[in-house]
Amino acid sequence: MALLPHLPILPRESLISYISRIARYHGNTSTFDFLNVIEMSRHSVLCADPGALIRLASMTGNTLERLLDSTWSSLGVRLHEHRGERFHSELIAGRHTTYCPACLLEADNGEGIGGSQRVGLVDWMFTPVRTCQRHRIPLIRRHNQSHAEGAQDMNFVAPSTDQLMKELGRCSPREVSDLQSYVDARFNGGRGATWLDSQQVDQAARACEMLGFVHLFDPNADLKKLTVDDWDRAGHVGYQFAKRGSEGIHECLADVLKREQKDRDVKGGPQKVFGKLYKWLQYGQHKKSVGPIQEVVREFVLDRMHVAEGTILLGQRVDRSKVHSVASLAAKSGIHPRTINRLVVGAGLIEEGDVGLLDARLVFEAEAGERLAESFLRAIPINQLPEALNCNRTQAEVLAREGVIPSVMNGAGGIRTTRIDLDEVETFLKKLRSYGRVVELPGDGMLDMIDAAQAVRFSVVKIVRMVLRRELKNIELIDAGKRFRSIFVDPEEIRGKLAVKPPEHLMSKQAVATRLGASLYGVSLLARERDDTGNLYLEPVLVRNGRGKDEQFFEPDAVKAFMSRHVELSNMASEMGVSVRKASNGLRNRGIEPILPISKLGRSYYRRAQI
């Protein structure tokens, strides 16, 4: 049976709205009465039953595809499809009545898109659609008052003309949110935001809304108390981050983390910081995937917050913590938190840390922190080093002080401990014995390095460095149990290497590093880099050694001149009577930076003229 003349379905019109117009146009009756007349069940229409739609297309002269575009089809339990896009039921505002009062008033005045008949749009049924694209005002969205209202026949669910006018009077102008525009584009074949496009449209929309929610509001606020306007703003803001994928989402989460962790004494993990977003991803009874947002948030949490190993974090077990806080490493290692703080700050694991202040907000790479803690636990006091090396106290202290055997932090960040890792001792001895010939007894004239240093009146540390650099060819090794005294060298060979000596008054690179508290590499940079006047920070004096290689030395006056023109951060902080961190922050706020990065120089030096 064909209904003549054919009444075409309008663009974006919902299927129920179309049937309602047919019922009034051809039979002057209601939607459900019309369906009874043509013997078509309400359920078959609401569920977009293929058989019912094929029959309806034949009766109305529309194509099946056009009717399908006006509704959504069921693909299984809570899974649907609309215009080629799959989504779950949460995207449908099925328990709500939604309409634009301006659109319906136009129909009541005979000027609507359907003439004098009220037309409902299929777009209104999707939760991210909260603004009328035509009139740029908020849609009215309220809870259904009965099961029958679920069909969304505007002649049945929308109020009277007078009430519509009152509602319109309360509406303020509002632009369509970017999230709504994105959802509309998805249903019309549009693409563009790669990360969002990679998932179902409902997953993309919810991810945007939840990101916007935690960015705009208290993350632990009651979601049920948010208004339609609140969710519209949240979706718009969240879309700005989500459209850029992982990078944008991490930026959003970083903003929230910074805001929620205002004080250095803050306590609480990701649930406290990210509130409902975290609970949605961690505890939600998901019968469906929430999409890639779960993995992106998980990645951020692991990178920026300590999560204990074995924890089920956002659907997956944490096999290895990526970062530690001072508290978490202290708990794991059994070392006092203040000691841990001193260790990690001194080792440069926390660039913004302060050895005197515990800051619960700061985290550092877990493996590096654990290695440092293990090294500290293995470490022995400096007074036990002579026994471990089999040398006298003076030689042991010199080897540690000169950094030949690193202390636990090796002076990083200007902080030095008096503890030596036993593993470093063994590594040092192994390197010393890695070159030379093994003998039962040393040959004539051969001396251990301590005795050789006394014989040639030369530093044992420098002899050790000559051995480590393989500058000496005549080296004999006896029983390894003799430890440091198991390596024998030829004093005459050493004298030959020292035949060409620099002037006594010059300072070596090591001496300058010690004087400045800098690294050797840092001193090399000072001899290479130029200041704002175009001069080298430190002018080197080149001296040819016994191997024919030029070595850098420095005039003491040049070092004094450098120290008079520059000041080291900790010394400046002492002069000011403030903490190192406060002094550093004050300089940074004034736009004053160190002459070279601390990671390269080993200390933070500033131009006195700038302070």
Stockholm file with secondary structure:
# STOCKHOLM 1.0

chainA/1-611         MALLPHLPILPRESLISYISRIARYHGNTSTFDFLNVIEMSRHSVLCADPGALIRLASMTGNTLERLLDSTWSSLGVRLHEHRGERFHSELIAGRHTTYCPACLLEADNGEGIGGSQRVGLVDWMFTPVRTCQRHRIPLIRRHNQSHAEGAQDMNFVAPSTDQLMKELGRCSPREVSDLQSYVDARFNGGRGATWLDSQQVDQAARACEMLGFVHLFDPNADLKKLTVDDWDRAGHVGYQFAKRGSEGIHECLADVLKREQKDRDVKGGPQKVFGKLYKWLQYGQHKKSVGPIQEVVREFVLDRMHVAEGTILLGQRVDRSKVHSVASLAAKSGIHPRTINRLVVGAGLIEEGDVGLLDARLVFEAEAGERLAESFLRAIPINQLPEALNCNRTQAEVLAREGVIPSVMNGAGGIRTTRIDLDEVETFLKKLRSYGRVVELPGDGMLDMIDAAQAVRFSVVKIVRMVLRRELKNIELIDAGKRFRSIFVDPEEIRGKLAVKPPEHLMSKQAVATRLGASLYGVSLLARERDDTGNLYLEPVLVRNGRGKDEQFFEPDAVKAFMSRHVELSNMASEMGVSVRKASNGLRNRGIEPILPISKLGRSYYRRAQI
#=GR chainA/1-611 SS CCCSSCCCCCTTBCHHHHHHHHHHHHHSSCHHHHHHHTTCCHHHHHTTCHHHHHHHHHHHTCCHHHHHTTSCEEEETTEEEETTEEEEGGGBCTTEEEECHHHHHHHHTTCBTTBTSCCCBGGGGBTTCCBCTTTCSBCEEEECSSGGGGGCCHHHHSCCHHHHHHHHHTCCCCCCCHHHHHHHHHHTTCCCCHHHHTSCHHHHHHHHHHHHHHHHSCTTSCGGGCCHHHHHHHHHHHHHHHTTHHHHHHHHHHHHHHHHCCSTTCCCCHHHHHHHHHHHHHHCCCSSCCCTHHHHHHHHHHHHSCCCTTCEETTEECSSCSEEEHHHHHHHHCCCHHHHHHHHHHTTSSTTCBTTBCCTTCEEEHHHHHHHHHHHHHEEEGGGHHHHHTSCHHHHHHHHHTTSSCBSSTTGGGCCCSEEEHHHHHHHHHHHTTSSEECSSCCTTCEEHHHHHHHHTCCHHHHHHHHHTTCCSCEEECCGGGGGGGEEECHHHHHHHTSSCCCTTCEEHHHHHHHHTCCHHHHHHHTTCBCTTSSBSSCEEEEECTTSCEEEEECHHHHHHHHHHEEEHHHHHHHHTSCHHHHHHHHHHTTCCCSSCHHHHSSCEEEGGGC
#=GC SS_cons         CCCSSCCCCCTTBCHHHHHHHHHHHHHSSCHHHHHHHTTCCHHHHHTTCHHHHHHHHHHHTCCHHHHHTTSCEEEETTEEEETTEEEEGGGBCTTEEEECHHHHHHHHTTCBTTBTSCCCBGGGGBTTCCBCTTTCSBCEEEECSSGGGGGCCHHHHSCCHHHHHHHHHTCCCCCCCHHHHHHHHHHTTCCCCHHHHTSCHHHHHHHHHHHHHHHHSCTTSCGGGCCHHHHHHHHHHHHHHHTTHHHHHHHHHHHHHHHHCCSTTCCCCHHHHHHHHHHHHHHCCCSSCCCTHHHHHHHHHHHHSCCCTTCEETTEECSSCSEEEHHHHHHHHCCCHHHHHHHHHHTTSSTTCBTTBCCTTCEEEHHHHHHHHHHHHHEEEGGGHHHHHTSCHHHHHHHHHTTSSCBSSTTGGGCCCSEEEHHHHHHHHHHHTTSSEECSSCCTTCEEHHHHHHHHTCCHHHHHHHHHTTCCSCEEECCGGGGGGGEEECHHHHHHHTSSCCCTTCEEHHHHHHHHTCCHHHHHHHTTCBCTTSSBSSCEEEEECTTSCEEEEECHHHHHHHHHHEEEHHHHHHHHTSCHHHHHHHHHHTTCCCSSCHHHHSSCEEEGGGC
//
